[in-house]
Amino acid sequence: MSDRRQRESLDGALIPGMRLLRDQPWKSAALAGLGGALTIACLAALTMSGGFALFIPPFGASCVLVFALPASPLAQPRNVIGGYLVTAASGLLACAAFGPGITAASIGVGLGISAMILTRTVHPPAGANPLVVLASLATPSFLVMPVLVGSAIIVGAAALYHRLVTGHAYPARP
């Protein structure tokens, strides 16, 4: 990649939001990290005190996208919530069809990727969901708690945080 093309990709032409990170790296990094930390703390507190299972590892990676790159198409609410729902369903289907194991894990991830592409809900952190389903031997209620409720909390927290703290438009306006 040429130097010019690389600069353009870092300035937001190919990766939305990267210009801000380059122009104010310390401030942007601190604010993104704080937003992610507060959101994970909220999910953890609800899990620990309320008995709600809202704490799954891929949610940490989602916080990276919604707080560090809120303009990215991959960080938009449709992608976050929809991506988690379709990949969790993919994992549940694969586990039901093949039982827990390598075959179900492989097919669950592959099916999840295809489903996200077809539904225009690609959210890379959600690609781990079929593995979480298999590792936890999740039941269909996993679609609601933690997937739907947890991803909605992440999106809601990001919208509120960006409106009150960073001033970024989230969800991004087309």
N, C-alpha and C positions, 0 to 999 in steps of 0.2 A: 504494500500500500504506500502511495506517495505521501510525503510530508504534508502537502496541501490537503489531500483527501483525509488523512488522519486527523488534522486539525479540524476540518469540517465535521467529521464524525464526533469529535469531542465537543464541538460548539453547538450541538443539538440538531444538526442536519440528519444524522442517522440515529442518534440516541437522544431523545427529548430530555431536557433537564440538565444535560451535562455542562452547558455553558455556565449556569449558576454555580455548579459545584466547582468549576475551574476558577471562576472569578472571586468567589468567597469560600474557599475550601474549609477553613476552620469553623466559621459560623455555620455553614451548611451541614458540616459533619456533626457538630455538637447538637444542632437542632434535630437532625434526623435521628441521631442516637438517642436523644432524650425522648422523642416521640415513640420510638420503638420500645425503649425501656418502660415507659409509662403504660403502654398498651399491653406488653407482656406481663407487667406487674398486675394490671387489672384482671387479665385472664387468669393468672395464677391465684390471685386473691379470691376470685369467684369460684375457682376450682377447689381451693383449700377450705374456704369458710362456708360456701353455700352448697358444697357437694355436687357442683356442676362439673362435668368432665369437659373442660374447655381448653385444655392445655395439650396441644400436640406439636411436635417439633417443627413441622413445616410452617407453622404460624410465625416463627422467628424470621424465616426467609421472606415471608410476605411483608413483614414490617420493613425489611430492607427496601423493597420496591415502593410501598406506599409512602414511606417517609423520606427516602433518599431520592427517588425518581418519580414524584407524584404525577408528572406529565406523561410518563410512559404508558403506551397502550396496555402493557402487561399489568399495570398497577390500577387500572380502572375498576370500579365496583363490579361491573358485569363480569370482568375477567376473574377478579378475586373470588367472588361468591360463586359464580357459575363454574369456574375452573375446579373449585373444591367439590362442588356438588357432583359434577360429571365424573371426576376421577374417583370419588368415594363410591359412587354407584358402579363404576367399572371394577373397582376392587371387590366390592360385594358380589357382583355377578361372577367374576372369575373365581372367587373363593367358593361360591355355591356350586359352580359347574365342575371345578377341578379339585376342590378341597385345598387346605392350606399346603403350600409347598412352592417349589421353584416354578412349576408350570403356571400356577395361578398368579404368582408374583410377576412373571414375565408377561403373561397375557393381560393381566390387570393394568400394568404400566403402559403397554402398547395400546390397549383399548382406550385407556385414559387420554393418551396423547392424541389419538385419532378423534376421540369425542370432543376434546377441547378445540381442535382445529375445525371440525365440522360445525360446532356451535359458536365459533368465534369467541371462545372464552379462554384462550391460552393464558395460563398463569403458571410459569415454571415451578414455583414451590409446590403447587398442587400435584405435580407429577409424582411426588412421594406418597401421596395419599393411599394408593393401592397397597403399598408396602406397610403403611401404618395399619390399614384394615387387616392385613394378613398377620402382622406381628401381634396385634391385640385381639385377634379373632372377633372382630367387631360384628355387631348385629345391625339390621337395617336402621335402628334408632341412631346410629352413628351419623346418618345423613342430617339429622336435626341437631343433635348434640354430640360432638362439638362442631361439626362442619358448618351448618347453616348459621347457628347462633354465634359461634366463634368468628367466622369470617365476616359476619355482619358487624360484630363489635369492632373488628379491625378497621373496616371501612368507615364506620361511624366515628371511631376515634381519630382516624386520619382526617376526615372531613372537618371535624371540630378543631383538631390541633392546627391544621393548616389555616383555617379561617381565623383562629384566635392568636396563633403564635407566629407562624411563618409568613402568612399573607399569600401563600401559593394558592392557585386555583385547584381545588380538588373536590370533586372529580374534575378532570381537565375538560375544558370546553373545546369542542371540535372546531 
